[in-house]
Amino acid sequence: MGALRQPRLLEGEALKRAFVERAQALGFDTIRVARPDSIPLAPERLQAWLAEGHHGAMDWMAETAERRSDPRTLWPEVRSIILLGLNYGPAEDPLAALALKDRGTISVYARNRDYHDVIKGKLKEAAGLLAAKGGADVKVFVDTAPVMEKPLAQAAGLGWQGKHTVIVSRDFGNWLFLGAIFTTAELPADAPERDHCGSCRRCLDICPTNAFPEPYRLDARRCVSYLTIEHKEHIPEDLRAGIGNRIFGCDDCLAVCPWNKFAQTAREARLAQRDDLAALPLAELARLDDPAFRTRFAGTPIKRTGRDRFVRNVLIAIGNSGERDLAAEAVRLLDDPSPLVRAMAVWALSRLAPDDVARHAAGRREREADEDVRAEWERALAPGEISA
């Protein structure tokens, strides 16, 4: 018997067609290819953004700037970059819950299983075809690696970066999770997408904290998503009112985009939003201890913030609610072990029941060891402090 003949490896267009077919079968809604040298302006733009401090406390953005700005620095052997989009379009208007002041709103992307877990497994499975049928090496990335997915997605034709800096698709609006596959395979590149924003500035004008100093430029330090998710310290006082009842992320600039009229709702149950995470009672959330928090949000992106930061956000929403009945939740948390929570409990109390602040400050202000919490008490008691 002769030796078994090895199957012929696919190349170029044939390999790309086979990959696209496989990726679609795995649930990806849009697949495009870019060349590694397709974002020549990215390094300069990234450095300008970092120089202005718009990355806030996200130090890893500066630390990985060199690798982030040029895919070939991250992996010199890369020949093609595949950008894949997974639709998570909501079935209902995500801004409707903002009117429910005794409820907390959570960004659409976080209302289900962590998208990193959903996408990474799919990417690895799809990338396996490139290795098996093309003999190519691959690396997969989902958000956490130093990869500039959005400029690459525009270069690949998947969409364009809107004035709010998020990818906008003509087919899926603003609701795409992005993943990237770097490969040594030479795949035909797709044409880049051009900007279709025109004179529209709805995304800029709706921002509740004025986080856009100019179109196509985001100051993360003022962004509600950054403040409620990434920011680990006390949230600046002048930005708290603008946060409203947004307790994890913000969908305002995404939801008002006119291109959403072409968006489809998510096809798969695991990407569809959980109803129990759409609008949550603030009083219930304020009572979560660490074990209850972990259980309540297991498997979701919310869990990554930790209980203390999350309850900090809940107390800001309570302070913005105008519901005096919720002042009792703030009072209960004045003695919480976390200074993040205690500080915002003081602030929420001062907003809802300013006439009760002096009574509750008695003893607590003198015992308080945290400088920031003491400062909250001082501001809450000023300018007409009542002696305790």
Secondary structure as UniProt FT lines:
FT   HELIX           12..25
FT   TURN            26..27
FT   STRAND          30..34
FT   TURN            36..37
FT   TURN            40..41
FT   HELIX           42..51
FT   TURN            52..57
FT   HELIX           59..63
FT   HELIX           65..69
FT   HELIX           71..74
FT   TURN            76..77
FT   STRAND          80..87
FT   TURN            94..95
FT   HELIX           96..99
FT   TURN            101..102
FT   STRAND          103..106
FT   HELIX           108..110
FT   HELIX           115..134
FT   STRAND          138..141
FT   HELIX           149..156
FT   STRAND          160..161
FT   TURN            163..164
FT   STRAND          167..169
FT   TURN            170..172
FT   STRAND          176..183
FT   TURN            198..199
FT   HELIX           202..205
FT   TURN            208..209
FT   TURN            215..216
FT   HELIX           220..222
FT   HELIX           224..225
FT   HELIX           226..230
FT   HELIX           237..243
FT   TURN            244..245
FT   STRAND          246..248
FT   HELIX           252..255
FT   HELIX           258..262
FT   TURN            269..271
FT   HELIX           275..277
FT   STRAND          279..281
FT   HELIX           282..286
FT   HELIX           290..296
FT   TURN            297..299
FT   HELIX           301..305
FT   HELIX           307..321
FT   HELIX           324..326
FT   HELIX           327..332
FT   TURN            333..335
FT   HELIX           339..352
FT   HELIX           354..356
FT   HELIX           357..361
FT   TURN            362..363
FT   HELIX           364..367
FT   HELIX           371..381
//
